[in-house]
């Protein structure tokens, strides 16, 4: 039996950096969880949409601090927000506390690189030349990003050893390379985070001219019984637009977190509690 999920629009991976997308002014465009300071001095996290300063305070990994919110906006984008041109994050990544090297075998010194923030359509694709025919040649604006929709179906195989993940997408960025990653229960564990991985290898798909696509993957034992030795259940799925139009085998990206991967769709919180698989 298949369970179906509607994926939520986002620009956010973990809470830090607050977003994997920036505007022309170097501020984060956040569609996701916003950290706010309550009148009693506590920090609460609620889903929302806002422009957030890139020099917002950064707590230790696993803790939360309030974002410095410049402006909030709703589902109906005001023109000055909807027309913002989307950019990658610069390197080293600002406002981050996630202690992860995303492709340790391929790029062991990735965290030492320095790069500016690029408009999405001008990200320097390695070895590309004008005659290659870059497909995304116009600025990507927030109003283009927020049209994305996706649906995920999950089903466990009859033998209980694996599960299928089937996606249908529409209104993603057209003619673009995307990848899909898994978030497992220990990936954001402050006492010892595990490295996020791809949903299947290869974990890539390319959208058509209208931004539509389908994707399928089967994972071995993605939902082991909680508490079993070595258990690291899949708890979320994240759909990533790849600004360098590259995939990385067993890694989700070279820099991660807005440097070269940009979350566009995911589930709002930990999911799949109703599934169980085994070796």
C-alpha positions in Angstrom: 0.0 0.0 0.0 1.3 3.4 -0.9 1.1 6.5 1.2 1.1 9.8 -0.6 2.6 13.1 0.6 2.4 16.6 -0.8 5.8 18.3 -0.7 6.1 21.8 0.7 7.8 24.7 -1.0 11.0 25.9 0.7 14.3 27.6 0.3 15.7 26.1 3.5 17.8 23.1 4.5 18.6 23.0 8.2 18.0 26.1 10.3 21.6 27.4 9.6 22.2 28.9 7.3 18.6 30.2 7.4 18.2 29.7 3.7 19.9 28.2 0.7 18.9 31.2 -1.5 20.0 34.9 -1.3 18.9 38.1 -2.9 20.9 40.9 -4.6 21.6 42.5 -1.3 23.1 39.4 0.3 20.1 38.7 2.5 18.5 35.3 3.0 15.2 34.6 1.3 13.5 32.2 3.8 10.6 30.0 3.0 10.7 27.6 5.9 11.1 27.5 9.6 11.7 31.0 11.2 13.4 31.4 14.6 11.7 34.2 16.6 12.3 35.7 20.0 9.2 35.6 22.2 8.3 38.2 24.9 9.3 35.7 27.6 12.8 35.4 26.1 12.4 32.0 24.6 13.1 31.2 20.9 10.2 29.6 19.0 10.3 28.1 15.5 7.4 28.4 13.2 6.9 28.0 9.4 6.8 31.3 7.5 8.3 33.5 4.8 10.8 36.4 5.4 13.9 38.2 4.3 16.5 37.6 6.9 19.9 39.3 7.5 22.9 37.3 6.7 24.6 38.4 9.9 21.9 37.0 12.1 23.4 35.4 15.3 24.7 31.9 14.9 24.3 29.6 18.0 26.2 26.3 18.5 25.1 23.5 16.3 21.8 22.1 17.7 20.8 25.3 19.4 18.6 28.1 18.1 18.9 31.9 18.1 16.4 34.4 16.7 16.8 35.5 13.1 17.1 39.2 12.3 14.0 39.5 10.2 14.0 42.4 7.7 10.6 41.8 6.2 7.9 39.1 6.3 5.7 38.3 3.3 2.8 35.9 2.5 1.8 33.5 -0.2 0.8 36.4 -2.4 4.2 37.9 -3.2 4.4 41.7 -3.3 6.1 42.7 -6.5 9.3 44.0 -4.8 9.7 40.5 -3.2 8.5 38.3 -6.1 10.9 40.0 -8.5 14.0 39.4 -6.4 16.7 37.6 -8.5 17.8 34.5 -6.7 21.5 33.9 -5.9 23.7 31.2 -4.5 25.4 31.7 -1.1 29.0 32.9 -1.1 31.8 30.7 0.2 32.6 30.2 3.0 29.0 29.8 3.8 27.6 32.7 6.0 25.5 32.1 9.1 26.2 28.4 9.3 27.0 26.0 12.1 26.6 22.6 10.4 29.9 20.7 10.8 29.8 18.7 7.7 32.0 18.0 4.7 29.6 16.9 2.0 31.9 15.1 -0.5 34.9 14.1 1.6 36.4 11.7 -0.9 35.9 14.0 -3.9 36.5 17.4 -2.4 38.3 17.1 1.0 39.1 20.8 1.0 35.7 22.1 -0.2 35.2 24.0 3.0 38.3 26.1 2.4 37.2 27.5 -0.9 36.2 31.1 -1.4 33.6 32.2 -4.0 31.2 35.1 -4.4 27.4 34.9 -4.5 26.2 34.3 -8.1 22.9 34.9 -9.7 21.5 31.4 -10.4 21.7 31.9 -14.2 25.3 33.0 -14.0 26.7 30.3 -11.7 30.0 29.3 -13.4 29.4 25.8 -14.7 32.8 24.0 -14.9 34.3 23.8 -18.4 31.2 25.3 -20.0 31.7 27.4 -23.1 29.1 29.7 -24.8 28.7 27.3 -27.7 27.5 24.5 -25.4 24.1 26.1 -25.1 23.4 26.9 -21.5 19.7 26.3 -21.1 19.0 28.5 -18.1 20.1 31.9 -19.4 17.7 34.3 -17.8 17.5 35.5 -14.2 15.5 33.3 -11.8 13.1 35.3 -9.7 11.4 34.3 -6.5 8.0 34.3 -8.3 9.4 31.6 -10.6 10.7 29.5 -7.7 7.4 29.5 -5.7 5.4 27.8 -8.5 7.0 24.4 -7.7 4.8 21.5 -6.7 5.6 17.9 -6.0 4.0 14.8 -4.7 5.7 11.7 -3.2 4.4 8.2 -2.9 6.1 5.8 -0.5 5.5 2.0 -0.4 7.3 -0.9 1.4 8.0 -4.0 -0.7 6.3 -7.2 0.2 9.4 -8.7 1.7 9.8 -5.7 4.0 13.5 -5.2 3.0 13.2 -2.1 0.8 10.9 0.8 -0.1 10.0 2.6 -3.3 9.9 6.4 -3.6 7.9 7.8 -6.5 7.7 11.5 -7.3 5.7 13.6 -9.7 6.7 17.3 -10.2 5.4 20.3 -12.0 6.4 23.9 -12.3 10.0 23.4 -11.2 12.7 25.5 -13.0 12.6 24.3 -16.6 15.4 22.4 -18.4 17.3 22.0 -15.2 19.2 19.4 -13.3 17.7 18.4 -9.9 18.8 15.9 -7.3 16.9 14.2 -4.4 18.5 13.7 -1.0 17.4 11.8 2.1 17.5 13.3 5.6 18.0 10.6 8.2 17.2 10.9 11.9 20.9 11.3 12.9 21.9 13.7 10.1 21.2 16.7 12.4 22.1 15.0 15.7 24.3 17.6 17.6 26.1 14.8 19.4 27.3 13.2 16.2 25.7 14.2 12.9 25.7 11.7 10.0 26.3 12.8 6.4 23.1 13.3 4.4 23.0 11.1 1.3 21.3 10.7 -2.1 18.0 9.1 -2.6 19.3 6.3 -4.8 22.3 6.5 -7.1 22.0 8.3 -9.5 19.7 10.7 -7.7 19.2 13.0 -10.6 16.4 14.1 -12.9 16.0 16.8 -15.5 12.9 18.9 -15.9 11.2 19.5 -19.3 10.5 22.9 -20.8 7.4 23.3 -18.5 9.3 22.3 -15.4 7.7 18.9 -15.1 9.5 15.6 -14.2 9.1 12.2 -12.6 11.6 10.3 -10.4 11.8 6.9 -8.9 14.2 5.3 -6.4 14.2 2.1 -4.3 16.3 2.1 -1.0 17.3 -0.9 1.0 16.0 -0.9 4.5 15.2 2.9 4.8 13.0 2.5 7.8 14.6 0.2 10.4 12.9 -0.3 13.7 13.8 2.5 16.0 16.3 1.6 18.6 17.9 -1.2 16.6 21.7 -1.2 16.4 22.9 1.2 13.7 19.4 2.4 12.9 19.3 5.7 11.0 15.8 6.0 9.5 14.9 8.2 6.6 12.7 11.0 8.1 12.5 13.5 5.3 13.1 13.9 1.5 14.6 17.1 0.0 14.4 18.1 -3.7 17.5 20.2 -4.7 18.1 22.5 -7.6 21.7 22.2 -8.6 23.2 25.6 -9.4 26.3 24.2 -11.0 24.2 21.6 -12.9 26.4 18.7 -11.6 25.7 15.6 -9.6 28.2 14.0 -7.2 27.6 10.2 -7.0 27.4 9.3 -3.3 27.4 12.9 -2.2 24.6 15.4 -2.3 26.9 18.3 -3.4 30.3 19.8 -3.2 29.7 22.7 -0.9 26.1 22.1 0.3 23.7 24.4 2.0 23.2 27.0 -0.7 26.8 26.9 -2.1 25.7 24.5 -4.9 22.5 22.8 -3.7 19.3 24.7 -3.2 16.3 23.0 -1.4 13.0 23.7 -3.2 10.6 21.0 -2.0 10.5 18.9 1.2 8.3 17.7 4.0 7.9 20.2 6.7 8.9 17.8 9.5 10.0 14.3 10.3 7.8 11.8 8.6 7.4 8.1 7.6 6.8 6.9 11.2 4.2 4.5 9.9 6.7 2.5 7.9 9.1 -0.2 9.0 11.7 -2.2 7.1 14.4 -4.7 7.9 17.6 -6.2 6.5 
